[in-house]
Amino acid sequence: MTTQLSHSASPKLSTRQNNLSTRQVVDKKLCRAYPSESAVTNEGQVDKPLGWGRASRQVVDIFRCPLDNFERLAERAKTRNRQTQTALEDLPFQLLEKREEWWLAKLADGTFGWLPSRQIKRVKDSNYWDKIKLAPKNKTTPLPSPTPTKIRRALDEFKDVPYLWGGATKRGMDCSAFVQKVFLKLFGILLPRNSREQKKCGEFVYLKSICPLDILFFVHLPVGRQACLPNKQAQKKGRHHVGVYFDKVVWHFCLDKKGLSMEPLEALKKRYRYLTARRIINFNHVKEN
């Protein structure tokens, strides 16, 4: 998921902040903040967060950078800058840095983003993430095989959810949030929020060998001048897409279908360029009806 910043939302970022206990590194190009490797433990935890918080309302947007004139920004401008969302029922997040009326936070899935201070409820310090099972990189997780009925029931829960760029709740979500929610519901496994990071999880699987619940990755077919770009350049510039394979179709959230869509792979290839497939869970493949 790649987003350009709106002209009406100028980022309040500096190259280095002396009060950053986590020694943040700022990526000027994308206006995103990440912790340096020295600030992260082997378990992926940020060293010494300033505190913990959670959403103070039903759904809170998390942005790529602090936004000027936030209250007066058009919804379209907010959408372009939305990184993800958090909801009341979600796990608390770590608070890393306060900048005027904004907090830089890290979510349980590893996402970094900025939230308005007034939309955060502070909670007591605790290890809220100690029971989380993160999807490992470059290897599968052995788990019992669910029944096709259970899988379909989990997928069907999202049929009436609209598409929303950067959305991550039942009020609206995008393709990578859908995949993340499905695996969390079925297996209690937390995938990264971004499809580019999800592509690093599990193990590579050849397209001819895909099984139910394998994840398929695509990039939007380039148009105009980008249509002439080599494959690697098109992957870098194009918007990435992801879906779950089940019942001989790909289940995915897309804007042009305004939500959840079930399509054969060949139909998807008319709108997307296929990239790769990954297997997250290692079990005897589910027998489809």
GIZI-V687714 format. One record per residue. N is the residue number from 1. SS is DSSP state (alpha for helix, beta for strand, coil for the rest). NEAR is the number of other ideal C-beta (glycine too) atoms within 8 Angstrom. D_FIRST is the distance of its C-alpha to the first C-alpha in Angstrom with 1 decimal. Layout:
# GIZI-V687714
N;SS;NEAR;D_FIRST
N;SS;NEAR;D_FIRST
This chain:
# GIZI-V687714
1;coil;11;0.0
2;coil;5;3.8
3;coil;10;6.7
4;coil;5;10.4
5;coil;12;13.0
6;coil;10;15.7
7;coil;5;19.2
8;coil;9;20.7
9;coil;15;18.8
10;coil;7;20.0
11;beta;10;18.9
12;coil;9;21.8
13;coil;10;21.2
14;coil;5;23.9
15;coil;5;24.0
16;coil;6;25.9
17;coil;8;27.3
18;coil;4;30.6
19;coil;5;30.2
20;coil;10;27.1
21;coil;9;28.5
22;coil;13;25.4
23;coil;9;25.5
24;beta;14;22.0
25;beta;8;20.5
26;beta;10;18.7
27;beta;9;16.2
28;coil;7;17.4
29;coil;4;15.0
30;coil;6;11.9
31;coil;10;14.3
32;beta;10;13.2
33;beta;11;16.0
34;beta;8;16.6
35;beta;14;19.9
36;coil;10;21.9
37;alpha;5;22.9
38;alpha;5;26.4
39;alpha;10;25.3
40;beta;10;23.9
41;coil;6;26.2
42;coil;3;26.2
43;coil;4;24.9
44;coil;7;21.8
45;coil;7;23.5
46;beta;11;23.4
47;coil;9;27.0
48;coil;6;28.9
49;coil;11;26.6
50;coil;8;28.4
51;beta;8;28.3
52;beta;14;26.6
53;beta;13;25.4
54;beta;13;24.0
55;beta;13;23.1
56;coil;8;26.2
57;coil;7;25.3
58;coil;6;23.9
59;beta;10;20.3
60;beta;13;19.0
61;beta;9;15.8
62;beta;14;14.3
63;beta;13;13.2
64;coil;13;11.9
65;coil;13;15.5
66;coil;12;18.8
67;beta;13;19.4
68;coil;8;22.8
69;coil;8;24.7
70;alpha;8;22.4
71;alpha;4;24.9
72;alpha;4;25.3
73;coil;12;21.7
74;coil;6;20.9
75;alpha;6;18.6
76;alpha;7;16.4
77;alpha;12;16.1
78;alpha;13;15.3
79;alpha;10;12.5
80;alpha;12;10.9
81;alpha;14;11.2
82;beta;15;10.5
83;beta;12;8.9
84;beta;12;10.5
85;beta;12;14.1
86;beta;13;17.3
87;beta;11;20.4
88;coil;7;24.1
89;coil;3;24.3
90;coil;10;21.6
91;coil;9;22.8
92;coil;9;23.6
93;beta;13;21.4
94;beta;10;22.7
95;beta;15;23.5
96;beta;17;23.4
97;beta;13;24.3
98;beta;9;25.7
99;beta;10;25.4
100;coil;6;27.5
101;coil;7;26.2
102;beta;12;22.9
103;beta;13;22.2
104;beta;14;19.6
105;beta;15;19.0
106;beta;12;17.8
107;coil;15;17.1
108;coil;10;18.6
109;coil;10;15.5
110;coil;11;15.1
111;coil;12;12.5
112;beta;13;13.9
113;beta;12;14.1
114;beta;14;16.9
115;beta;15;19.1
116;beta;9;22.1
117;alpha;9;25.2
118;alpha;6;27.0
119;alpha;9;24.4
120;beta;15;24.9
121;beta;7;27.9
122;beta;7;29.2
123;beta;8;30.4
124;coil;4;32.7
125;coil;4;31.6
126;coil;7;31.3
127;coil;4;29.3
128;coil;8;27.3
129;coil;8;25.0
130;coil;5;27.9
131;coil;4;27.8
132;coil;8;24.1
133;beta;9;23.5
134;beta;9;20.3
135;coil;14;19.2
136;coil;9;20.7
137;beta;6;19.2
138;coil;7;20.9
139;coil;7;23.3
140;coil;10;23.8
141;beta;13;25.2
142;beta;6;28.6
143;coil;9;29.1
144;coil;4;31.3
145;coil;8;30.3
146;coil;8;29.6
147;coil;7;31.5
148;alpha;12;29.9
149;alpha;6;31.0
150;alpha;9;29.2
151;alpha;14;25.9
152;alpha;10;26.3
153;alpha;8;27.2
154;alpha;10;24.0
155;alpha;12;21.9
156;alpha;7;24.0
157;coil;7;23.5
158;coil;14;20.2
159;coil;7;21.8
160;coil;4;22.5
161;coil;11;19.2
162;beta;7;17.5
163;beta;13;13.9
164;coil;10;12.3
165;coil;11;8.9
166;coil;13;8.3
167;coil;13;11.7
168;beta;13;13.2
169;beta;9;16.8
170;coil;5;19.2
171;coil;9;19.2
172;beta;8;15.7
173;beta;14;12.5
174;coil;13;9.4
175;alpha;12;9.3
176;alpha;12;8.5
177;alpha;13;10.8
178;alpha;15;13.3
179;alpha;15;13.6
180;alpha;15;14.0
181;alpha;11;16.6
182;alpha;12;18.5
183;alpha;14;19.1
184;alpha;11;20.1
185;alpha;8;22.5
186;alpha;10;24.0
187;alpha;10;24.3
188;coil;5;23.7
189;beta;13;21.1
190;beta;12;18.1
191;coil;13;14.9
192;coil;12;12.2
193;coil;13;9.7
194;coil;9;6.5
195;alpha;13;6.8
196;alpha;8;7.5
197;alpha;10;10.1
198;alpha;17;11.3
199;coil;12;12.2
200;coil;8;14.7
201;beta;13;16.5
202;coil;13;19.6
203;beta;8;21.2
204;beta;7;20.7
205;coil;11;22.5
206;coil;7;23.7
207;alpha;8;22.8
208;alpha;4;26.5
209;alpha;6;26.7
210;coil;10;23.9
211;coil;10;25.2
212;coil;11;24.3
213;coil;12;21.3
214;coil;13;19.9
215;beta;15;16.1
216;beta;14;15.0
217;beta;15;12.0
218;beta;13;11.4
219;beta;13;9.9
220;beta;11;10.8
221;coil;9;14.3
222;coil;10;14.8
223;coil;5;17.3
224;alpha;5;19.9
225;alpha;5;20.3
226;alpha;10;17.2
227;alpha;8;19.0
228;alpha;4;21.4
229;coil;10;19.1
230;coil;5;19.8
231;alpha;7;17.5
232;alpha;6;16.2
233;alpha;8;15.5
234;alpha;13;13.8
235;alpha;11;11.4
236;alpha;6;10.6
237;alpha;8;10.4
238;coil;12;8.9
239;coil;7;5.8
240;beta;15;5.8
241;beta;13;7.7
242;beta;14;10.1
243;beta;14;13.5
244;beta;14;16.9
245;beta;15;20.0
246;beta;11;23.1
247;coil;9;26.3
248;coil;4;25.7
249;beta;10;22.6
250;beta;12;18.8
251;beta;12;17.8
252;beta;14;14.4
253;beta;14;12.9
254;beta;9;12.3
255;coil;6;12.9
256;coil;5;15.8
257;coil;8;17.6
258;coil;6;16.9
259;beta;11;16.3
260;beta;12;17.3
261;beta;9;18.5
262;beta;7;20.6
263;beta;9;20.9
264;coil;8;22.6
265;alpha;12;20.7
266;alpha;6;22.7
267;alpha;7;21.6
268;alpha;14;17.9
269;coil;9;18.7
270;coil;5;19.9
271;coil;7;16.5
272;beta;10;14.2
273;beta;12;15.1
274;beta;11;15.7
275;beta;9;14.6
276;beta;8;16.2
277;beta;13;17.4
278;beta;14;17.9
279;beta;13;20.6
280;coil;14;20.2
281;beta;13;23.6
282;beta;7;26.8
283;coil;9;29.4
284;coil;3;31.6
285;coil;7;29.5
286;coil;12;29.9
287;coil;5;32.6
288;coil;8;31.3
289;coil;4;33.8
